[in-house]
C-alpha cells in the first residue's frame, strides 16, 4: 500500500505508538517506535488522510515569519519600546491606567493583562505588522476596564479597532519561528 501524502518518518525510542504532527509550514511528521514497518506507517497515514489534509490546508493559510535566534535580544528591546509607546498612546485614548509592562517569550499568547493592572507582551509583537501589534496592545489595554471578553469589552476594543474580528483572524494565522 502506498500513501499519496508526503511525510517525514521519525523514530523515537520513547514513542509507544504512532503519532502524526503537522508543522507550522505544513510539513507532516510521523513519529513511531522502532518496531513499526513502512507498511504499518502507510496504512496509518492513509487512515488519517482527511485529518492530515485539513491541518495541512490550515497550515498553508498561515503567515510564517522566521527570525534568527541571535536577534532575539535586540527584538525584545524593540518590543519593549513598541509596547511602552503604544500602551501610553492607547491608555491615554481610553483614559485607563496600567502599572507595569513586561516582555516575555510566551509560546501561545501575544499578550496578557493581570488583575493588578500589569501588561505583558510577547516579544514577537516587534516583528509582526504594526496594525496587528496595535490590535494586541488595544486588546490588553481594554482588559484594564473589562477582565473578560464580554460585549462591553469588544465594544471598547471596537472604538479604536472597528475591524477587530478581521485583525484577530489575521493574528491567529501569524506564526513566528525562531531558527
N, C-alpha and C positions, 0 to 999 in steps of 0.2 A: 504494500500500500504506500502511495506517495501523496504527501500533502502539498497543496499549492501555496501555502503560507511559508514565507522565508523566516527562519528563526536561527538564533544562536543557541547552541547547546552548552550548558554549563553544568559540570559535575561537581557536586558538593558532598563532602564526607558527612556533613551534618544533616543533609536532607533525608527525610523519612518517606517522602512521596514526591510526586511531580508537581511543579508549580510553573505557571506562566505569568510573566510580567511584561508590560508594555511601557517602555521608557518615554520620557518627555518628547523625544524625537520620533517616536513611533516604532522604534526597534523592538522586536519580540525576542524575549529570552526565555528558554525553557530550562529550568533547574531541576536536576534529578539526582537520585543516589547513584552509586557506581553500577549496580547490577542491571539497570534498565537498558533495554535494547533499542536500536533505532526504530524498529517496527512498533514497539510499545509507545515510543515518543510520537511517531507519526499518527498513530490511532488516537492518542490523547489530544494532539493538536487538531486533528480533523473533528473530533467530538466537540471541541471548544471553538470552532471556526467562527461562529456567529459572535461570541463574546470578544474574540480577538479582533475581528473586523470592526466591531463597534468602537473598541478602545483605540485601534489604530486610526480610524477616521477622526475620532475626537482629538487625537494627538496631532494630526495634520492641520487642525484648525488653530493650534497653539502658535503663539509667537515666542520663540525661544531665543533668549539673549545669552551670550556666553561672555564671562569675564575671567581673566586670568587670576589665579589665587594671589599672585604678587600685588595686585591692585586693590585688594580688599581694604587695607588700612587707609589708603587715600580715599576710597569710595565711602568709608564710614565717616571720615571727616566731612566730606561733601554732603553726606546725608544729614549730619547734624546741622550744618549751616542752612541747608534747604529747609529742614523741619523747623528750626528756630525762626527763620524768616517767614515761612508760610503760616505757621501756627500764630505768630504775632499778628499777621495780616488778617486771618480769618477770625481769630478770637476777638479782635477789635470790631470787625464787622458784626459779629453776633453778640457782642457785649458780654462775652464769657471769659473766665479766667482759669488758667491751668497752673499747676505748681512746677513740675519738672518735666523735662523732655529727655528721653534716653534713646539711644540707638542700639539695636540688638541684631543678632544673626538668627532670626526666627525662621523655622523651616516652613511653617504653614500659615503664618499671619503676616499681613502687611502693616498692621498697627493694632494698638490696644489702648484702652483708657481705664485707669483704675478708679475705684470709688473715691479715693483720696484726691483725684484730680491730676494724677501723673499720666503723661502721654508717653507711649513707647512706639517706636517705628522700626521697621525692618530697614537695614542699611541699603537694601536694593532699591529703595524708593529714589535714590540718587541717580539711577541709570535708566529707570523706566520713563516713558514720555511724561512731560511736565503736567499735562492735563490729568493723567492718572495719579501722579503723586499728589496733586492738589485734591483730587477726589478722596484719597486716603486721609489726608490731613483734615478735610472738611468732615468726613465721616467720624473721625475720632474727636474733633472739636465738638460736634453735635452731641456726642455721648456725654459731654460735661453737663448738658441740660437734661438729657434722657438716657439713662443707662440701660436701654433696651432698643429693640427695633420696632417700636410701635409706630402707628400712623403719625403721631406727633413728631417722632424722631425723623421719619422720612420727609415730612412736610418741612421741617427745619433744614434738612440737607438740600431739599429742592429750592430753597431760597437762593442759593448760590450755584447749585448744580441741578438745574431742571432736567437734565438728561442723565441723572444718576443711575438709572436702570441700565442704560447702554454702557455707561462707564464701568459699572460693576461687572457686566458681562465681558467687556474688553479686558478688565483687570484679571478676571478668572482665567482667561486664555494666555495670560502673560506668565512665562516661566523664565527665571534667571538661573543659569547653571554656572557654578564656579568650577573652572578647569584647573 
